[in-house]
């Protein structure tokens, strides 16, 4: 959720002509990550949860791409981009750890 807040704060400074472009895409991909984890967690079956974790991981990759584009366009500076990418790397590790845990549970259930 911290990453979502960071994204919304950063996009406040984006040009107004990006409101329906990069700003929207960056915010939507950021929000999609915790939303898919939460939705998957509420599902009845582990296989469904794994699918939602996969979607969250895909949104994470999308977010990273949007951040790199924002940096190249000069909407965020290198240090800001670096801070974001450190956060996304950490979140990727967490999603992978959660995925391994669910897979382990799935394989141990009779």
C-alpha positions, 0 to 999 in steps of 0.5 A: 500500500505504501507503493500506491501512496508513493505513486499517487504522490509522484503523479501529482507533479506529472503534466496535466496532459498525462492525466489520462495517459501515463498518470492513469496507467501508473496509478492503476497498475500500482493499485492493482497489485494489493487489490489482486492480492487481497481478492485472491486471498479471499478466494476459496481455493489455493489455485485461485489465489495463485492466479491472482498472485500471478496477476499482481506480479504482472501488474508489478512489472507493468508498474516498473515499466511505467516508472522507467518511462516516467523517468525517461520523460523527466517526470521523476528524477533518477533518485526517485525512480531508484527509490521506486524500483527498490520498493518494487523489487522488495514487493516482488520478493514478497509476492514470490515468497507468498506464491511459494508458501501457497504452492507448498500448502497446495502440494501438501494438502491431500 
